[in-house]
Amino acid sequence: MAGLNSLKPLIPIAYWLILNLNTGLALATPLSYRIYTLPAILLPAYASFRTINYLTFPAGLSAIYGYIVLIGLFHFTSLLYIKKWTVRSDRDKDDKSHSNSLWCRFARLPWKKIYRIVCNPRLINITQDDVEGLREDQKLTSTRRPVSKRTLYRCAIGWLIHVFVMPSIFPSAFVPFRPDEFAPTHQVFFRRLLSLVSSGTANPPNIRETLLRAVFTVYSFWGTLLILDTTVQVFMAPFWIYVARVSEHRDWPDLNGSPLEAYTLGRFWSRFWHRLHVPGYLDFSRVLIDLLPRKIRENKFIRTTLTQFLFFLFSGTVHMLVSLQLGDTCAYITDIWFYMASFGGLFLEGLILKYFNGKPQSKSSAELEKEKAQEASGKKPSTQSYKHVSVAWRCIGYIWVFGFFFWTVPKFNYPKVQCAIEAEIVRQRRAQAMASLMFGGRKAGST
C-alpha cells in the first residue's frame, strides 16, 4: 500500500500528458470536426485538476500545479476554438509512399510543431510555417533573456536562500504564533496606524505585527516565483532544448522580468510577473467584450478597462478554484477580493499616471516602436527601460507597489491562516475528546 501511495504524484501528471496529447491531435483535426474533440480536452483537464492534492512535495507545488492546469485549459481551448489554429503538416498529403494506416498517419503528424504550440502558452516565436490561421497581430516575441547558465545560478541561489535563510526569518523568528495575530482586527493596518496620532482606537499595530506583515507579504510571492522558475527554467527548458532537441534557447525566455521594472502596479504585472496566462485570457476577454454593444466595445478606454478587469477576474477565479480543491472552504473568496483590489489599484494608478504625465509609467509608443524595429532587425531590445526614469520617482514607485501589497496580501492570506489555525484547534479538541472517551471508559471499567 505504501508503494502505491508513493506513485500517487504521477496520477495528475499522467492526466496532464494525456491532455497535451489530445490537444495536439485536436490541432491536426479539421475545423469542421474539432468541436467533437472538446470532451477529450475537458475530461483529462478535470481529472488532473481533481488530483492535484497528490502533489505534496515541495510545499506549495500542488497549488502551483493547479494554476498551471487551469491556465493550460485557457491556452488549449483558446488555440482550438477561438484562434482556431491548425498545425501545418511537414509532408505532402498526397504522398503515396507511406501507408495510410491509422498508426502511420499518427506517426506522420508534425509532432515538433505540435509540441511548440501546445507547450508554449506564451505563444512565443510561432510562425505561419507552424500553423494555419495565424494573423500578423498574433505573432509574439519576448524581450526577456533566454534561458542560460545565469538562470540556473539564479535558481540555485534562490533555493539556498529558501532552505537556509528564509526559515530563520519566517516562521522561526515569529514562533510561537498566536491565533489572534491573524484575526480580522489584524487584517486592518493603516486605519489602526492612525490611532497613533489620534484619539481613536487604542489598538495600534506594534513592531512585531508590522514586521510579520512585511515578511508575510514578500513570502507570499517568493514561493510561487521560486517553484515556477525552477520547474520551467531548470527542468523543462534544458530537457526540451538539449535532450528532446525540439526547442531553441529563444523559445524559453525568463518567466519573470527584473524586479527593478516593478515601480508601478502596471509594470509589476506586465514587466516583472510571468505572462503564461496572457494569450489565453486575452482571447476569452475579446470574446466576452465582443458581445457588448458596438459603441461600448469600440471605445478604447472602456475596452482596455474591461480587458484588465476580466484578466484579474479570471486570475481570481483560477486561484479560488485551486483553494477550494485544496480544501479551503473557509476563506476562498479572498482570492477574488485580492485580484479585484489589484484591478482597482491598477485602475487608480493609471488615472494618476495619466494626470501626472512624465512620471513613472509604461514605455511610450516611440519606445515600443523602437523595440519592434530592433526585434525585426535581429537586435536584442533593451530591457533596462527603468533607467530612463529618475531614481527619486522609481523609489516612490517601489514604495507604492510594496505598500499596496503590504495592505492587500494580509487581507488575502490572513483569513486562510486563521481558518487553518481554527481547523487545527478543532482537530486537536476532537482528538482529545476521543482519547478521553476511550481511556476514560477503560478506567471506569477497571474500577
FENDACOR-V283775 format. One record per backbone hydrogen bond with DSSP energy under -0.5 kcal/mol. CO is the residue of the C=O (numbers start at 1). NH is the residue of the N-H. E is the energy in kcal/mol with one decimal. If there is no record, write none. Layout:
co=<CO	CO>
nh=<NH	NH>
e=<E	E>
This chain:
co=<1	2	3	4	5	7	8	8	9	10	11	12	13	14	15	16	17	18	19	20	21	22	23	24	25	26	27	30	30	31	31	33	34	35	37	37	38	38	39	41	42	43	44	45	46	47	48	49	51	52	54	55	58	60	61	62	63	64	65	66	67	68	69	70	71	72	73	74	75	76	77	77	78	78	78	79	79	86	92	95	101	102	103	104	106	109	110	111	112	113	114	115	117	120	123	123	127	127	130	132	133	135	136	138	140	145	148	148	149	150	151	152	153	154	155	156	157	158	159	160	160	161	161	165	165	166	166	167	171	171	172	178	179	180	183	183	184	184	189	190	192	193	194	194	206	207	208	209	210	211	212	213	214	215	216	217	218	218	219	221	222	223	224	225	226	227	228	229	229	230	230	231	232	235	236	237	238	238	239	239	239	240	240	248	249	249	252	258	259	261	264	265	266	267	267	268	272	275	277	278	279	280	281	282	283	284	285	286	288	289	293	293	294	296	298	299	300	301	302	303	304	305	306	307	308	309	310	311	312	313	314	315	316	317	318	319	320	321	322	323	324	327	331	332	332	333	334	335	336	337	338	339	340	341	342	343	344	345	346	347	348	349	350	351	352	355	356	364	365	366	367	368	369	370	371	372	373	374	375	379	384	385	386	390	391	392	393	394	395	396	397	398	399	400	401	402	403	404	405	407	408	409	409	410	413	414	415	416	417	418	419	420	421	422	423	424	425	426	427	428	429	430	431	432	433	434	435	435	436	437	438	439	440	441	442	443>
nh=<5	6	7	7	8	10	11	12	13	14	15	16	17	18	19	20	21	22	23	24	25	26	27	28	28	29	87	33	34	34	35	36	37	38	40	41	41	42	43	45	46	47	48	49	50	51	51	52	54	55	56	62	61	64	65	66	67	68	69	70	71	72	73	74	75	76	77	78	79	80	81	82	82	83	84	84	85	132	95	98	105	106	107	108	109	111	114	115	116	117	118	119	120	123	126	140	130	131	88	86	135	138	139	140	125	254	151	152	153	154	155	156	157	158	159	160	161	162	163	164	165	165	166	168	169	169	170	172	174	175	175	181	182	183	186	187	187	188	193	194	195	196	197	198	210	211	212	213	214	215	216	217	218	219	220	221	221	222	223	225	226	227	228	229	230	231	232	233	234	234	235	236	237	239	240	241	242	243	243	244	245	246	247	251	147	252	147	261	262	263	268	269	270	271	272	273	257	278	281	282	283	284	285	286	287	288	289	290	291	292	296	297	298	299	300	303	304	305	306	307	308	309	310	311	312	313	314	315	316	317	318	319	320	321	322	323	324	325	326	328	327	329	334	335	336	337	338	339	340	341	342	343	344	345	346	347	348	349	350	351	352	353	354	355	356	357	359	368	369	370	371	372	373	374	375	376	377	379	378	381	387	388	389	394	395	396	397	398	399	400	401	402	403	404	405	406	407	408	409	411	412	412	413	414	417	418	419	420	421	422	423	424	425	426	427	428	429	430	431	432	433	434	435	436	437	438	439	440	440	441	442	443	444	445	446	447>
e=<-2.2	-1.6	-0.6	-0.9	-1.1	-1.7	-1.9	-0.6	-0.7	-2.5	-2.2	-1.9	-2.3	-2.1	-2.3	-2.3	-2.4	-2.8	-2.1	-2.2	-2.3	-2.3	-1.9	-0.9	-0.6	-1.3	-1.3	-1.6	-0.8	-0.6	-0.5	-1.4	-2.4	-1.3	-0.5	-0.7	-1.3	-2.6	-2.3	-1.2	-2.6	-2.6	-2.6	-2.3	-2.4	-0.7	-0.6	-1.3	-1.8	-1.7	-1.1	-0.6	-2.3	-2.0	-2.9	-2.0	-2.1	-2.2	-2.4	-2.1	-2.8	-2.7	-1.9	-1.9	-2.3	-3.2	-2.3	-1.9	-2.2	-2.3	-2.5	-0.6	-1.4	-3.3	-0.6	-0.6	-2.0	-3.2	-1.8	-0.5	-2.4	-2.1	-2.6	-1.8	-1.1	-2.3	-2.4	-2.7	-2.1	-1.4	-3.0	-2.5	-1.1	-2.3	-0.8	-0.7	-1.4	-1.4	-2.6	-1.5	-0.5	-1.5	-1.3	-0.5	-2.8	-3.1	-0.6	-1.5	-2.7	-2.3	-2.3	-2.5	-2.6	-2.3	-2.4	-2.1	-2.4	-2.3	-2.5	-2.6	-0.5	-1.7	-3.2	-0.8	-0.7	-1.4	-3.4	-1.7	-2.2	-1.0	-0.7	-2.1	-1.4	-1.1	-1.4	-0.8	-0.7	-0.7	-2.0	-1.1	-1.3	-1.7	-1.4	-0.5	-2.1	-2.7	-2.8	-2.3	-2.2	-2.8	-2.5	-1.9	-1.8	-2.9	-1.7	-0.7	-1.0	-1.9	-1.4	-2.3	-2.5	-2.5	-2.2	-2.2	-2.4	-2.8	-2.5	-2.1	-0.7	-1.4	-1.3	-2.0	-2.4	-1.3	-2.4	-2.1	-2.8	-1.0	-1.2	-3.0	-0.5	-2.1	-1.3	-1.6	-0.7	-1.9	-1.7	-1.8	-1.4	-1.6	-2.2	-2.2	-1.8	-2.4	-1.8	-2.9	-1.8	-0.7	-2.5	-2.8	-1.9	-1.9	-2.5	-2.3	-2.1	-2.1	-2.8	-2.4	-1.1	-1.8	-0.7	-2.3	-1.8	-1.2	-0.6	-2.8	-2.6	-2.4	-2.8	-2.3	-2.3	-2.5	-2.7	-2.2	-2.2	-2.3	-3.0	-2.3	-2.6	-2.4	-2.6	-2.4	-2.3	-2.5	-2.0	-2.3	-2.4	-2.3	-1.9	-2.9	-1.5	-1.5	-1.5	-1.6	-0.6	-1.8	-2.6	-1.7	-2.3	-2.7	-2.1	-2.0	-2.4	-2.7	-2.5	-2.7	-2.5	-2.5	-2.3	-1.9	-2.1	-2.9	-2.0	-1.7	-2.9	-1.4	-1.8	-2.3	-2.5	-2.1	-2.2	-2.3	-2.2	-2.1	-2.6	-2.5	-1.6	-2.2	-1.1	-0.7	-2.1	-1.8	-1.3	-2.2	-2.6	-2.2	-2.3	-2.8	-2.3	-2.2	-2.6	-2.7	-2.7	-2.3	-2.1	-2.7	-1.5	-2.4	-2.4	-0.6	-1.4	-0.5	-3.0	-2.6	-2.1	-2.9	-2.3	-2.2	-2.5	-2.7	-2.5	-2.1	-2.4	-2.4	-2.2	-2.5	-2.3	-2.3	-2.3	-2.5	-2.5	-2.6	-2.4	-2.5	-2.1	-2.4	-2.8	-0.5	-1.7	-1.6	-1.5	-2.1	-2.2	-2.2	-2.1	-1.3>
